Amino acid sequence: MADVASGPQSDTLTAALEAQKYVQSRLIPTAKTTSFRSIPIIDLSPSFSSSLAARQAVARQINEACTTVGFFYITGHGMESTCERTLKLAERFFHELSQEGKEAIHMKQSQHFRGYEPSDHTSLNGFTSKESKEAFNWGYEEGLDPTGGDGKYVELDGSSAGGKNLWPDEKFLPGFYEGIAEYYGKILQLCKHLFRLFALSLALPENYFDAMTTHPGGIARLLRYPPSTNPKPLSALNKDEELGLGAHSDYECFTLLLQDSTPGLEILSPDGHWISAVPVEGGIVVNVADFLMRWTNGVYKSTVHRVVNRTDKERYSVPLFYSINYDEMVETLPSCVTMENPSHYPPVTAGRYVLDRLGLTLNGGY
């Protein structure tokens, strides 16, 4: 990380370090916040209606989920078959692409965390066991955006690099790029739809976020978690030594997660209980991330979670971390500031906040 003594970058780095402290503090049980034992399931079907009342009804469910759990499943989103094909692409990437092919697109060649990520290259925090996952990461490209974008996309650091991803050689994985492009284009559209529902849920105009998502941040990953060498059920008595992904909270506005039928995602209730996010058929997991929690002045909850594969099967998942345009400077949403709850956060640029958070995950950096 660059050495910055003052100014916006140092302010954002301070915020990132505070966020890491936040994760550590959340690992300590507390009785002050309402706890939960299940994750809401929200049917999105009515939200595609021309009826504002129908969309508002779904938005109220989202508000309830975001102020209590910070996670919810969505069904009725219309992407079921695309999701199935995308999970198969993840399996193909890790099994059909040679190690040499993976090394050719290693993320150490990218300034923006794109490409192949072996398990020993990153860690989401410095106070958990070694992580076993491996990943392939990519981000927004205008060619992947069904709208074509607005020609103004900038990277996390504010540069106009144009979204440079590292793709595997098509001759080794035929159809891979085409399949990823189909998924990414559809999930971007779903994210924009969700943002309109988030606006309604926060008592804002339905189009409040539209102008902020014309060239959005959208980091996506294919993830593989190896089988456990010693499968054990989720229990407070077990010490988990094979963490796929350590306890953390996400960085952007919200995350959409495809997961296969093998469970692994676990969510931390404020009273210290880990709750398994058992896969729901046809469902996508949605969770509030730190930037949206900050933006809502803490009204919406960014909940700590982890991944532990407790089975003898491989597990595949595909998260998309969605953000507004990285060059947007934002401050607390007006509907989330009251006399009793004044704004707790200074304005910050979306991309710089996420970049500094990502920089904390690297083992040894670049």
N, C-alpha and C positions, 0 to 999 in steps of 0.2 A: 504494500500500500504506500502511496505517496505520503511524504511527511508534510502535513499542512498544519500550520500553527493557529490559523484563525480563518473565519469566513464560512460560506455555505458548506464547503466540503468537510471541514472539521466539525461543523455542527451536525452534519449528516452522519459522519463516522461516530461521533458521540452517541447519536441516536441508535446506531447499529449496535454499539457496545451495550447500550442500555437494553436493547431488545434481547441480547444474549443473557443479560442478567435477569430479564423478565422470564425467559424460559427456565432458568435455574430456580427462580423464586416460585414458579408455578409447579415445580416438582415437589414442593412442600405442601402437604394437605392443609386445607383451611375449611372452617365451617361457616365462614362469612358469606360465601356465595352459594346460590342454589345449585345443588348437585343434580346429576342425571344418571339414568341407567339404560337409556335407549336413545336412538337417533331417529328423528322424524322422517317420514316419507311423504313427499309432496308431489302430487300429480300435476304436471305442467299443462296438461291438455287444455283446461279452461283458459290458460293465459294466452293462447293463440286465437282466442275469440275476438270478434269486433266489439264485444261488450266491455266497456270500461269497468263495470261492476264485477264482471267475471275476473278480469285481470287484477283488480284490487283485492278480491277475495284470496287469490293466490299470493299476492304481495303481503297480505296480513299473516299468512302462514309462514312466509319467509321471515318476516319481522320477528315472529315468536321464536322461530328456530335460531335466528342470529343473536337474539338477546339472551337466550338461555343456554343453548348447546354450542353454537358456533359451527355446527355441521348439520347437513341434511342430505337425504337422497332425493333425486328427481327421477320420476318416471314419466311416460307420455311425452318424451322429448323428440321422438321421431328419428332417432339416430341408431336404433338397435342393431340393424344389420351392419352398418358402418363400424360400430364399436366392435362387433365380433371379428370382422376382417382385420381391424387394426391390431387387436390382441394377437392374431395369428402372425401379423407382420413382425411384432415384437419377438415372438418365438423364432421366426425365421432369421431375424437379424443376429441373434445371439448364437444360433446353432449352425446356420449356413455360411455366415461370413467367417473367414479364417482369421486367426489372430493377427496375421500379417495385414489383412484387409482392415481390421479394427485399428491397428497401430498407425495405418496410413491416414486415419482421420482422428487421431488422438486429440483430445481437447487442449493439450498443451500447445497445439499449433494455433489456437484461437484466442483472441483477446477478449472474447465475450462468452466464454464457457460453453462453446458449441463443440459437438463431436462426441467421440467415444470416451467414456469415463470408466476406467477400471476401479475396482472396489477400494484400492489403497490410495486413490488420488484425492479424495475429498472426505470430509467428515462434517456433519451438520452441527456438532458441538464438541467441545474438548473435554467433556466429562462423562462420556459413555464408552462402552466397549467398542472394539473395532467393528466397522460395518461391513456386511458381506455382499451388498448389492453391487451390480454393475449397470451401466446406463448408456444410452445414446441420447444426446441433447440437440435440439435445434430451436430456432426462434423465428420471429416474424420475417417474412419476405413478401413483397407486394405481389409476386407471382403466385403465392399461395392464398392470397386474399381474394375471395370472389368479387369484391367491390373494385378490385384493382388498386386500392389505396388512394391516397391523395398526393403522392409524390413527396411527402414531407417526413418520411420515417427517419428517426434518429436512433442511435444505439443508447445503451444504458448511460454511457459517459457523455452523451450529447453530440457525438460525432455522427456524420452522415455517411457511415460505412455501407449503408444499403442492405443490411441484414445478410451478412456473409455466413452461410452455414457450410458445414463439411458433410458432404453426402457420400455414402459408399458407392463404389464403382457399380454401375447398373448391370454390367455383364456378370457380376458375381451374385447380385440380388435383383433379378429381373422383376419389374413391376413394383419394386419397393417405393421409389419416389412417387410414382403415380398414386399408390395406395395411401401414402402419408399425406399427399396433397389433397386427396379427397376428404380424409378425416379432418385435416387441419382447417380446410375451408369451411366445412360444416360446423366444426366446434367453435370457430370464430363467430359465426353467425348466431349460434346458440348463446355464446357469451354476451353478445350485444343485446340479445333478447332478455337475458337475465339481468343485465345492467338496468334495463328499463323497469323491470320488476323491482329491483333494488331501489330505484328512485321512488317508485310508488310506496314501497315499504317504509321509506324514510320521510314521507310526507313532502316530497319534492315533485316538481313537474316530471311527467313520464319521460320526457326527452332531455332531462337535465344533464346526463352524461354523454349524450350523442356526440357533441362537438369535441369531446375529450377522447374519443375512441376512433378517430379517423385514420390513425396509424398506430394502433395499440401495441403495447408490449404483450408478447405471448410466448413465453418459454415453455417448451414441451419436452417430455422425456419418455423414452421406452425404458422400462426397468425390469431387470431379472433378479429374483431372489432365489438362491440355491436351496435345495431341501435341507431341513435340519438334520444334523448328525445325531441328535438326541431329542426327538419330538416330545414335548411336554405341554399339557394344556395350560391356558392362561390361569394363573393363580398367584395370589399375593405371597405365597410361600416359596415360589420359585425365583431363583436368581437367573435372569436372562443373560446368557453369555453369547448368544448368537443373534445379535441385533442386525436386522436387514438395514434399518435406517434408524438412527438414534432419536431420542425425544427432541422435538423441535416444534416451532410454529412457522408457517409459510410467510413469505415476504410481501407478495404483491397485494392486489385487491381481493381476489378470490381464486380458488383452485377448483377445477373440474377433474375428477379422477375416474378413469375406467379401471376396473379390476376384474381379473378372471375369477373362477369359482373357488380358488384357494384362498381362505381367509389369511389375514396378516395385519391389516390396518387396525390400530388400537388407539383409542382416544381417552385422554385423561380427564376424569371428572374432578371438580375442585376439591372433593373430599379425599382424593388420593387413589381412587379406584380406576383401573384401566378397563375400558369398555371395548369389546370387539365390534368392529364395523363389519359384520357378516355381509358378504356380497348379496345384493338384492337382484333378482333376475331382471334384466333390462334396465337396471338402475345405474345412475351416475352419481358419485359422491360429490357434494359441493361443500366447501368450507371457507369461512371468512379468514383472510390473511391479515398480517400485521398492518399493512398500509391502510386497509379499509377500517380496521379497528382504530387506528390513529385518526383517520379522516372523520370517523363518526364520534370522535372524542371519547372512545371507550364504550360507547353504547352497544356496538356489535362486538362479539367476543371472538378473538383469535385463539383457538383452543390448541393446547399442546397435544401432539400425537406422535406415534412411532410406528415402525413396521417390524413385526417379528413373525417369521414363517415357522409355525409350530407343527408343520406337517412333513411328510417324507416326499412331497411333490414340489416341483419348481412352481414359483408364483410369478406372474407377469402383471404389470400395471402400466398405465399411460396417464400421467398427470399433465394438465395444462395449467400453468400459472399465469393468470390473466391480469393485465394492468391497463391503465389508461395510457395515452401517449406519454412516452418517457420524458418529453420536454415540457410537460405541464407542471407549473408551479401551483400547488394546492394548499389550502388552509382548511381548517375545520368546517364541516358542512353547517350551514346556518340553522338547519332544523335540529342540530345536535348540541347547540349552545343555549344554556339557560342561566338564570341568575344562580341557581343551585349547582349547576355544572358548567362553569365557564371553560373556555378553550384551554386545554392543557398542552397544546402542541404548536410550535411555530410553523410557518409555511416551509415547505420543502419541495424540491423537484423529485418527481416520481422515479426517474431513472437512476439518479445518484443515490437515492435511498436504497434501491434494490441492489445496485452495484456494490456498495459498501457492505451490505449484508452478505452478498455472495462471496466477497473477498475473505470473509471470516471463515468460510467453509473449506478453503484450500489447505491441503497438507503440504506445506513447503512453498506454496504459491507458484508463480511462473518465473 
